[in-house]
Amino acid sequence: LGVSPSAYEEACAVLGQENAAIAVACILQRAGQINSAGGYLRSLTDKAAKGEFSVWPMLLAQLRANGSHV
């Protein structure tokens, strides 16, 4: 994906390891639609630090996109 170690470490610090991994997995699923995975992760991390982002809506959207009933 081209996510730098520093971007992932910052995401882990802000989101927690599990939520950072979920975010990266969701980014991986949409890699064809995202120009810069590292930049996108940094943007999500910044939003999370401000209390404006949670991985759950992102995860639920991914589940729905894959045909799972939520």
N, C-alpha and C positions, 0 to 999 in steps of 0.2 A: 504493500500500500504506500510505502514511502513516508510513514509516520516516524518522525524523529524520536529518539529515546527521551529527549527532554519534553516533547509534547505529551508523550504517553505518561511520563513520570508526573507531570503537572496534573494531567487528568486523574491519575490515581490519587494524588494528594487532595484534589478537590472533590472528586466523585466517589472515591473509594475504589479499591482494586476490582471488585466485582462489577460495579457500574461502569467503570472505564472499559473493562473487557466487553461488556454488553454493547457499549457505544461503538467500540471498534468492530465488533461482529456485525452490527447493523450497518456501519459504514462499508464494511467489506461486501455485504449483500447488495449495496447500492453503488459499488465502486465505478460502474460504468456511467453513472449519472453525476458523480462528484469529481470535480476537476483537481482538487487538492485535498486528499484525505487528512493530511496533517493540519492544514489550515482550518478545515471543517472541525476537526477534533479540538483545536485551540479555541475556535469560536464557541463550540458547545461548552467547553471548560469555563470560558469567560462568563457565559450566560449562567452556568451553574453556580459560579462564585457569587453572582448577584441574586441568586435565588430565582432565576428566570428559566431554568431548564431542569427537567427530570428525565431519566432514561425510560421511564415506564410508558409514556405516550409513544415514544420512538419504537420501543419493543412491541407494543400492541399493534402499531401500524405495520410493522414488519410481519407479525404473525398473520394479520388480516391479508396482507399482500401475498402471503404464501398459502392462503386458503384455509387457515385454521379458524375455527369458530372460537371467539373469545367472549 
